[in-house]
Amino acid sequence: MKYICRNFYSMIFLMIFFGLLINIDHINVYAFSPDKPLSDPLQEDRALELHEGLRCLVCQGQSIADSNSELARDLRLLVRERIQAGDTNEEINQFMTDRYGDFILMNPPVKGATYILWFGPVGALLIGIIAIYFLFRRSRLKKILTSQEDANFLNDEEKRKLRQILEEKSE
């Protein structure tokens, strides 16, 4: 009886395992997107490319292709609608930036309003490097001054011996 039960459970396990293996090929590529893909593969490729270039306004660190928020889903649908309407990629990006601002683009253009986005990290890095340089310089000067002050605490006999040692080394 034990042998039959073991075989039965082994068969169940194998059926589940192979059933999963067979279905792996059919996993939906659009894991977060329950929306219906466009019928034209070229248009769908354009849509996916545009999805990668648009930022999710809820998640802010993800593109709308990677986000599972409702707004991202709505934006994906909007992009597909605009593609079906015949808009170019530039027109769709322009429509989105007119509606949501440059922040919606994963790579915003370099212009006056986005200088801080592009050059802020470099500026912060430079300020940090300059601050570290001056801190090290100040600490080094402090060490030099302290060593000179220590030298001033010598009495007359110690100063005479020190001069004598220095003169002997210079000869």
DAQUI-V430881 format. One record per residue. N is the residue number from 0. RES is the residue in three letters. SS is DSSP state (a for helix, b for strand, c for the rest). PHI is phi in radians with two decimals (NA if undefined). OMEGA is omega in whole degrees, -180 to 180 (* if undefined). Layout:
N|RES|SS|PHI|OMEGA ; N|RES|SS|PHI|OMEGA
This chain:
0|MET|c|NA|179 ; 1|LYS|a|-1.07|-180 ; 2|TYR|a|-1.08|180 ; 3|ILE|a|-1.16|179 ; 4|CYS|a|-1.11|179 ; 5|ARG|a|-1.09|177 ; 6|ASN|a|-1.13|180 ; 7|PHE|a|-1.08|180 ; 8|TYR|a|-1.18|177 ; 9|SER|a|-1.13|178 ; 10|MET|a|-1.12|178 ; 11|ILE|a|-1.07|180 ; 12|PHE|a|-1.04|-180 ; 13|LEU|a|-1.11|179 ; 14|MET|a|-1.13|178 ; 15|ILE|a|-1.14|-179 ; 16|PHE|a|-1.04|-179 ; 17|PHE|a|-1.22|175 ; 18|GLY|a|-1.10|176 ; 19|LEU|a|-1.17|179 ; 20|LEU|a|-1.08|180 ; 21|ILE|a|-1.16|-177 ; 22|ASN|a|-1.45|179 ; 23|ILE|a|-1.03|-179 ; 24|ASP|c|-1.15|-175 ; 25|HIS|c|-1.78|178 ; 26|ILE|c|-1.13|-178 ; 27|ASN|c|-1.15|179 ; 28|VAL|c|-1.15|-180 ; 29|TYR|c|-1.58|-171 ; 30|ALA|c|-1.05|-177 ; 31|PHE|c|-1.69|-171 ; 32|SER|c|-1.86|176 ; 33|PRO|c|-1.42|-178 ; 34|ASP|c|-1.21|-179 ; 35|LYS|c|-1.42|178 ; 36|PRO|c|-1.19|178 ; 37|LEU|c|-1.19|-177 ; 38|SER|c|-1.23|180 ; 39|ASP|c|-1.48|-178 ; 40|PRO|a|-1.07|179 ; 41|LEU|a|-1.16|178 ; 42|GLN|a|-1.17|179 ; 43|GLU|a|-1.15|176 ; 44|ASP|a|-1.10|176 ; 45|ARG|a|-1.07|-179 ; 46|ALA|a|-1.09|180 ; 47|LEU|a|-1.12|178 ; 48|GLU|a|-1.12|178 ; 49|LEU|a|-1.16|178 ; 50|HIS|a|-1.05|180 ; 51|GLU|a|-1.19|-177 ; 52|GLY|a|-1.56|-179 ; 53|LEU|b|-1.89|-178 ; 54|ARG|b|-1.49|174 ; 55|CYS|c|-1.31|-177 ; 56|LEU|c|-1.31|177 ; 57|VAL|c|-1.52|-176 ; 58|CYS|c|-1.39|177 ; 59|GLN|c|1.15|178 ; 60|GLY|c|-1.85|-177 ; 61|GLN|c|-2.13|172 ; 62|SER|b|-1.40|180 ; 63|ILE|c|-1.21|177 ; 64|ALA|c|-1.26|-177 ; 65|ASP|c|-1.63|-174 ; 66|SER|c|-1.52|177 ; 67|ASN|c|-1.95|179 ; 68|SER|c|-1.32|180 ; 69|GLU|a|-1.11|180 ; 70|LEU|a|-1.09|179 ; 71|ALA|a|-1.10|178 ; 72|ARG|a|-1.08|178 ; 73|ASP|a|-1.11|179 ; 74|LEU|a|-1.18|176 ; 75|ARG|a|-1.09|178 ; 76|LEU|a|-1.10|179 ; 77|LEU|a|-1.10|178 ; 78|VAL|a|-1.07|180 ; 79|ARG|a|-1.10|178 ; 80|GLU|a|-1.11|-179 ; 81|ARG|a|-1.16|178 ; 82|ILE|a|-1.14|179 ; 83|GLN|a|-1.14|178 ; 84|ALA|c|-1.32|176 ; 85|GLY|c|1.74|179 ; 86|ASP|c|-1.26|175 ; 87|THR|c|-1.46|178 ; 88|ASN|a|-1.04|-180 ; 89|GLU|a|-1.13|179 ; 90|GLU|a|-1.13|179 ; 91|ILE|a|-1.18|178 ; 92|ASN|a|-1.09|178 ; 93|GLN|a|-1.13|177 ; 94|PHE|a|-1.04|-179 ; 95|MET|a|-1.18|180 ; 96|THR|a|-1.24|175 ; 97|ASP|a|-1.13|-176 ; 98|ARG|a|-1.45|-173 ; 99|TYR|a|-2.08|-179 ; 100|GLY|c|1.58|-178 ; 101|ASP|a|-1.17|-178 ; 102|PHE|a|-1.10|-178 ; 103|ILE|a|-1.24|179 ; 104|LEU|b|-1.42|178 ; 105|MET|c|-1.16|175 ; 106|ASN|c|-2.13|-178 ; 107|PRO|c|-1.16|-179 ; 108|PRO|c|-1.22|177 ; 109|VAL|c|-1.46|176 ; 110|LYS|c|-2.69|-174 ; 111|GLY|a|-0.88|-176 ; 112|ALA|a|-1.29|-176 ; 113|THR|a|-1.96|178 ; 114|TYR|a|-1.00|-178 ; 115|ILE|a|-1.11|179 ; 116|LEU|a|-1.18|-176 ; 117|TRP|a|-1.47|-171 ; 118|PHE|a|-1.89|179 ; 119|GLY|a|-1.04|180 ; 120|PRO|a|-1.09|179 ; 121|VAL|a|-1.16|178 ; 122|GLY|a|-1.09|178 ; 123|ALA|a|-1.11|178 ; 124|LEU|a|-1.11|179 ; 125|LEU|a|-1.11|178 ; 126|ILE|a|-1.08|178 ; 127|GLY|a|-1.10|180 ; 128|ILE|a|-1.12|179 ; 129|ILE|a|-1.12|179 ; 130|ALA|a|-1.09|179 ; 131|ILE|a|-1.12|179 ; 132|TYR|a|-1.03|-178 ; 133|PHE|a|-1.19|177 ; 134|LEU|a|-1.14|178 ; 135|PHE|a|-1.14|-180 ; 136|ARG|a|-1.12|-180 ; 137|ARG|a|-1.14|-180 ; 138|SER|a|-1.16|178 ; 139|ARG|a|-1.18|178 ; 140|LEU|a|-1.13|178 ; 141|LYS|a|-1.08|179 ; 142|LYS|a|-1.10|-180 ; 143|ILE|a|-1.12|-180 ; 144|LEU|a|-1.12|179 ; 145|THR|a|-1.14|179 ; 146|SER|a|-1.18|177 ; 147|GLN|a|-1.21|178 ; 148|GLU|a|-1.14|177 ; 149|ASP|a|-1.09|179 ; 150|ALA|a|-1.18|180 ; 151|ASN|a|-1.28|-179 ; 152|PHE|c|-1.49|178 ; 153|LEU|c|-1.33|175 ; 154|ASN|c|-1.41|-174 ; 155|ASP|a|-1.09|-178 ; 156|GLU|a|-1.19|179 ; 157|GLU|a|-1.16|178 ; 158|LYS|a|-1.13|180 ; 159|ARG|a|-1.11|179 ; 160|LYS|a|-1.13|179 ; 161|LEU|a|-1.11|178 ; 162|ARG|a|-1.10|180 ; 163|GLN|a|-1.11|180 ; 164|ILE|a|-1.13|-180 ; 165|LEU|a|-1.16|179 ; 166|GLU|a|-1.17|179 ; 167|GLU|a|-1.15|-180 ; 168|LYS|a|-1.25|-178 ; 169|SER|a|-1.32|-180 ; 170|GLU|c|-1.34|*
